[in-house]
């Protein structure tokens, strides 16, 4: 019985180590957040298989930028990875605004999102639109 528990614990630890190694090999498959503006990025730029909760109409996308406690999103419609940087095309969920941005991996847990051209990223905030800075830091969760 003790041996079975040790085997189970060992398998669990190996699985956890394997999952951690996989996430390090795929830095653009992550949940990233910015506490200052209560926004997050849910991305899988490799498989491009992210579903936006409550918005199945869009199908699977490379990812999206969302705001905590709000259903409004900016969809990532295309993504190209080149080393530690990804070029992104985003569109708001109304389809009325779009932009180009880059997402750069700074280190293991810090990413920089930089708006390059097009519309300005805006998110709802207390009944008004909040313009996000052109450059924002996100942390990996």
C-alpha positions as CSV (number, residue, x, y, z in Angstrom):
1,X,0.0,0.0,0.0
2,X,2.8,2.4,0.9
3,X,4.6,1.4,-2.3
4,X,1.5,2.2,-4.4
5,X,1.3,5.6,-2.8
6,X,4.9,6.3,-3.5
7,X,4.5,5.3,-7.1
8,X,1.4,7.5,-7.5
9,X,3.2,10.5,-6.0
10,X,6.2,9.9,-8.2
11,X,4.0,9.7,-11.3
12,X,2.3,13.0,-10.3
13,X,5.6,14.7,-9.8
14,X,6.9,13.5,-13.2
15,X,3.7,14.7,-14.9
16,X,4.0,18.1,-13.2
17,X,7.7,18.4,-14.2
18,X,6.7,17.5,-17.8
19,X,4.0,20.1,-17.9
20,X,6.4,22.8,-16.6
21,X,9.0,21.8,-19.3
22,X,6.3,21.9,-22.0
23,X,5.3,25.4,-21.0
24,X,8.9,26.6,-21.1
25,X,9.2,25.2,-24.6
26,X,6.1,27.0,-25.7
27,X,6.3,30.5,-24.3
28,X,3.4,31.7,-26.5
29,X,1.0,29.2,-25.0
30,X,0.0,31.0,-21.8
31,X,-2.3,33.0,-19.7
32,X,-0.8,36.5,-19.2
33,X,-2.1,39.3,-17.0
34,X,-1.6,43.0,-16.3
35,X,-3.0,43.9,-12.9
36,X,-2.7,47.7,-13.4
37,X,-5.4,47.7,-16.1
38,X,-7.1,44.4,-15.1
39,X,-6.6,43.0,-18.6
40,X,-5.3,39.6,-19.7
41,X,-4.1,37.6,-22.7
42,X,-5.1,34.0,-23.2
43,X,-3.0,32.7,-26.1
44,X,-1.9,29.6,-27.9
45,X,-0.1,31.0,-30.9
46,X,1.1,27.5,-31.9
47,X,-2.1,25.5,-32.2
48,X,-4.3,28.6,-32.5
49,X,-7.1,26.7,-30.8
50,X,-8.3,29.1,-28.1
51,X,-12.1,29.5,-27.7
52,X,-13.5,32.8,-26.4
53,X,-15.9,32.0,-23.6
54,X,-19.5,32.8,-24.5
55,X,-18.5,33.8,-28.0
56,X,-18.4,30.5,-29.9
57,X,-19.4,32.4,-33.1
58,X,-15.7,33.2,-33.6
59,X,-14.5,29.6,-33.5
60,X,-11.0,28.9,-32.5
61,X,-8.5,31.7,-32.6
62,X,-4.8,32.2,-31.7
63,X,-5.9,34.0,-28.5
64,X,-7.6,37.2,-27.2
65,X,-7.1,40.1,-24.9
66,X,-9.9,40.5,-22.3
67,X,-10.8,42.6,-19.3
68,X,-11.6,41.0,-15.9
69,X,-15.3,40.9,-15.2
70,X,-16.3,41.9,-18.7
71,X,-17.2,39.9,-21.9
72,X,-15.6,42.5,-24.3
73,X,-12.5,41.1,-26.1
74,X,-10.0,41.9,-28.7
75,X,-9.5,38.8,-30.8
76,X,-6.1,37.8,-32.1
77,X,-7.0,36.9,-35.7
78,X,-3.4,35.9,-36.9
79,X,-0.1,35.4,-35.2
80,X,3.4,34.8,-36.5
81,X,6.2,33.8,-34.1
82,X,9.8,34.7,-34.8
83,X,12.1,33.7,-32.0
84,X,11.1,35.5,-28.8
85,X,8.7,37.8,-30.6
86,X,5.3,37.4,-32.2
87,X,3.5,39.7,-34.6
88,X,-0.3,39.9,-33.9
89,X,-3.3,41.1,-35.8
90,X,-6.2,42.0,-33.5
91,X,-9.8,43.0,-34.0
92,X,-12.4,44.0,-31.5
93,X,-15.4,41.7,-31.0
94,X,-17.6,44.3,-32.8
95,X,-15.4,44.1,-35.9
96,X,-15.2,47.9,-36.0
97,X,-11.5,48.4,-35.1
98,X,-8.3,46.5,-35.8
99,X,-4.6,46.9,-35.0
100,X,-1.2,45.3,-35.4
101,X,0.9,44.6,-32.3
102,X,3.9,42.7,-31.2
103,X,4.3,40.5,-28.2
104,X,7.8,40.0,-27.0
105,X,9.1,37.5,-24.4
106,X,11.4,39.5,-22.1
107,X,12.2,36.6,-19.7
108,X,10.5,33.5,-18.4
109,X,7.5,35.3,-17.0
110,X,7.5,38.8,-18.4
111,X,6.0,39.8,-21.8
112,X,5.8,43.2,-23.5
113,X,2.7,44.0,-25.7
114,X,3.4,46.9,-28.0
115,X,0.7,48.4,-30.3
116,X,2.4,49.0,-33.7
117,X,-0.3,50.5,-36.0
118,X,-4.1,50.8,-36.4
119,X,-6.7,51.5,-33.8
120,X,-5.9,52.1,-30.2
121,X,-6.6,49.3,-27.7
122,X,-9.6,50.3,-25.6
123,X,-11.5,48.3,-23.0
124,X,-14.7,49.1,-21.0
125,X,-14.1,50.5,-17.6
126,X,-16.8,51.7,-15.2
127,X,-19.2,52.7,-18.1
128,X,-16.5,54.4,-20.1
129,X,-13.8,53.4,-22.6
130,X,-10.3,53.1,-21.2
131,X,-7.5,53.6,-23.7
132,X,-4.6,51.2,-22.9
133,X,-1.0,52.4,-23.2
134,X,0.9,51.7,-26.4
135,X,3.3,49.5,-24.5
136,X,2.2,47.2,-21.6
137,X,3.9,44.6,-19.5
138,X,2.2,41.3,-18.9
139,X,3.1,38.5,-16.4
140,X,2.8,34.8,-17.0
141,X,0.5,33.1,-14.5
